[in-house]
Amino acid sequence: MEQNYIFKEQQRFRQWWLWLIIIGIDSLLIYGFVQQVMLGKPFGDQPMSDSALTLAAVLSLAVTLFSLSIRLETRITRDGVAVRFFPLHFKYKQYAWETFSKSYVRKYAPLSEYGGWGLRFGMSGQGRAYNVSGNKGLQLEFTNQKKLLIGTRKPEELSLVLDEIGQLKT
């Protein structure tokens, strides 16, 4: 696929409530680790072993770092669409325009249609979705009847690009 990008977007999880939960869990486990392992004061009424508390704190921080590294990257060229959900996909998944019967930007309901955000599979025929926030996305319908929705924070710009290159197919 040619490298002259007409549209390029990178998104990360931006839900404040998700980060509040993650940071809250990290803070609690780090506090417990410091209290119990470093200061020798049992953490809680029935404290975990030092090794279990250390493991829990390390795993929690690893999940946080993993969450910080997640990003959805979309690229549009005159040849097609490329998408990856890093770090789950190291290489872009590339799709040529000829493989789509429809391609358009639409509003969708992340929870009811796909069960939330992330790498998702639709509950009743909506196909797959790559999304990290919001409720607008590039709907791609393949000639083999499969569907893929790629979330976007730039719906107007994406629609204009599709129209400009003659790929706005509804």
C-alpha positions as CSV (number, residue, x, y, z in Angstrom):
1,M,0.0,0.0,0.0
2,E,1.4,3.4,-0.9
3,Q,2.8,5.6,1.9
4,N,1.2,8.9,1.0
5,Y,-1.3,9.2,3.8
6,I,-4.4,11.3,3.1
7,F,-5.7,10.8,6.6
8,K,-3.8,9.7,9.7
9,E,-5.1,9.4,13.3
10,Q,-3.8,8.1,16.5
11,Q,-6.1,7.6,19.5
12,R,-5.7,6.5,23.1
13,F,-8.1,5.5,25.9
14,R,-9.4,8.9,27.3
15,Q,-12.1,7.8,29.7
16,W,-11.4,9.6,33.0
17,W,-13.3,7.1,35.1
18,L,-11.1,4.2,33.7
19,W,-7.9,6.0,34.7
20,L,-9.4,6.9,38.1
21,I,-10.0,3.2,38.8
22,I,-6.5,2.2,37.5
23,I,-4.7,4.9,39.5
24,G,-6.8,4.1,42.6
25,I,-5.9,0.4,42.5
26,D,-2.2,1.2,41.9
27,S,-2.2,3.7,44.8
28,L,-3.8,1.3,47.2
29,L,-1.4,-1.5,46.3
30,I,1.7,0.7,46.4
31,Y,0.6,2.1,49.8
32,G,0.1,-1.5,51.1
33,F,3.5,-2.5,49.7
34,V,5.2,0.4,51.5
35,Q,3.4,-0.1,54.7
36,Q,3.9,-3.9,54.9
37,V,7.0,-4.8,53.0
38,M,9.1,-1.6,53.6
39,L,7.9,-0.4,57.0
40,G,6.9,-3.8,58.4
41,K,3.4,-2.8,59.4
42,P,0.7,-5.4,58.4
43,F,-1.6,-4.0,55.7
44,G,-5.2,-4.8,56.6
45,D,-6.9,-7.1,59.1
46,Q,-5.9,-10.2,57.2
47,P,-2.7,-9.2,55.4
48,M,-1.4,-11.0,52.3
49,S,2.1,-12.4,52.4
50,D,4.8,-10.0,51.5
51,S,5.5,-11.9,48.2
52,A,1.8,-11.9,47.2
53,L,1.5,-8.2,47.9
54,T,4.7,-7.5,46.0
55,L,3.4,-9.5,43.0
56,A,0.0,-7.8,43.1
57,A,1.6,-4.4,43.1
58,V,3.9,-5.3,40.2
59,L,1.1,-6.8,38.2
60,S,-1.1,-3.7,38.8
61,L,1.7,-1.4,37.6
62,A,2.3,-3.7,34.6
63,V,-1.4,-3.4,33.6
64,T,-1.1,0.4,34.0
65,L,1.9,0.5,31.7
66,F,0.2,-1.7,29.2
67,S,-2.9,0.5,29.3
68,L,-0.8,3.6,28.7
69,S,0.8,2.0,25.6
70,I,-2.5,1.1,23.9
71,R,-3.3,3.1,20.9
72,L,-5.5,2.9,17.8
73,E,-3.8,4.0,14.6
74,T,-5.7,4.6,11.4
75,R,-4.2,5.5,8.0
76,I,-6.1,6.2,4.8
77,T,-4.4,6.3,1.4
78,R,-5.7,6.3,-2.1
79,D,-5.1,2.5,-2.1
80,G,-7.0,1.7,1.1
81,V,-7.3,1.6,4.8
82,A,-4.6,0.5,7.3
83,V,-5.4,0.0,11.0
84,R,-3.6,-1.4,14.1
85,F,-4.4,-1.7,17.8
86,F,-0.9,-1.4,19.3
87,P,0.6,-3.3,21.2
88,L,-1.8,-6.1,20.3
89,H,-1.0,-5.6,16.6
90,F,2.6,-4.8,15.7
91,K,1.8,-4.6,12.0
92,Y,-0.9,-2.7,10.3
93,K,-3.9,-4.7,8.9
94,Q,-4.3,-3.3,5.4
95,Y,-7.5,-3.4,3.4
96,A,-7.7,-2.3,-0.3
97,W,-10.7,-0.2,-1.3
98,E,-11.8,-2.9,-3.8
99,T,-12.6,-5.2,-0.8
100,F,-15.4,-2.9,0.4
101,S,-18.9,-2.6,-0.8
102,K,-19.6,0.3,1.6
103,S,-17.4,2.8,3.5
104,Y,-18.8,5.7,5.4
105,V,-18.6,7.5,8.8
106,R,-21.5,6.9,11.2
107,K,-22.6,7.3,14.8
108,Y,-22.8,4.1,16.8
109,A,-23.6,2.9,20.3
110,P,-20.4,1.4,21.7
111,L,-22.0,-0.4,24.7
112,S,-25.2,-1.8,23.0
113,E,-23.7,-2.6,19.6
114,Y,-20.2,-3.8,20.6
115,G,-20.2,-4.2,24.4
116,G,-17.8,-1.4,25.0
117,W,-14.5,-0.1,23.8
118,G,-11.3,-2.0,22.7
119,L,-11.1,-4.8,20.2
120,R,-14.7,-5.8,20.1
121,F,-17.1,-8.2,18.3
122,G,-20.6,-7.1,17.6
123,M,-23.4,-8.9,19.4
124,S,-25.8,-9.3,16.5
125,G,-24.1,-9.0,13.1
126,Q,-22.4,-5.7,13.5
127,G,-19.0,-7.4,12.9
128,R,-15.7,-6.3,14.6
129,A,-14.9,-2.9,16.0
130,Y,-11.6,-1.2,16.9
131,N,-12.4,1.7,19.2
132,V,-11.0,3.5,22.2
133,S,-13.4,6.3,22.9
134,G,-16.4,8.2,21.5
135,N,-19.3,7.1,19.4
136,K,-18.3,7.8,15.8
137,G,-16.5,5.6,13.4
138,L,-15.5,4.5,9.9
139,Q,-17.9,1.7,8.9
140,L,-16.4,-0.7,6.4
141,E,-18.6,-3.3,4.8
142,F,-16.7,-5.9,2.9
143,T,-17.9,-7.5,-0.4
144,N,-18.1,-10.8,1.6
145,Q,-20.7,-9.3,3.9
146,K,-18.3,-8.9,6.9
147,K,-18.1,-5.6,8.7
148,L,-15.5,-3.6,10.5
149,L,-15.9,-0.4,12.4
150,I,-12.9,1.8,13.2
151,G,-13.5,4.5,15.8
152,T,-12.5,8.1,15.0
153,R,-12.3,11.4,16.9
154,K,-12.3,13.2,13.5
155,P,-15.5,12.2,11.8
156,E,-16.0,15.3,9.7
157,E,-12.4,15.3,8.4
158,L,-12.6,11.5,7.6
159,S,-15.9,12.0,5.7
160,L,-14.4,14.8,3.6
161,V,-11.3,12.6,2.8
162,L,-13.5,9.6,1.8
163,D,-15.5,11.9,-0.4
164,E,-12.4,13.6,-1.9
165,I,-10.9,10.3,-3.0
166,G,-14.2,8.8,-4.2
167,Q,-14.6,6.2,-1.5
168,L,-17.6,7.5,0.4
169,K,-19.9,4.6,-0.4
170,T,-23.2,4.3,1.5
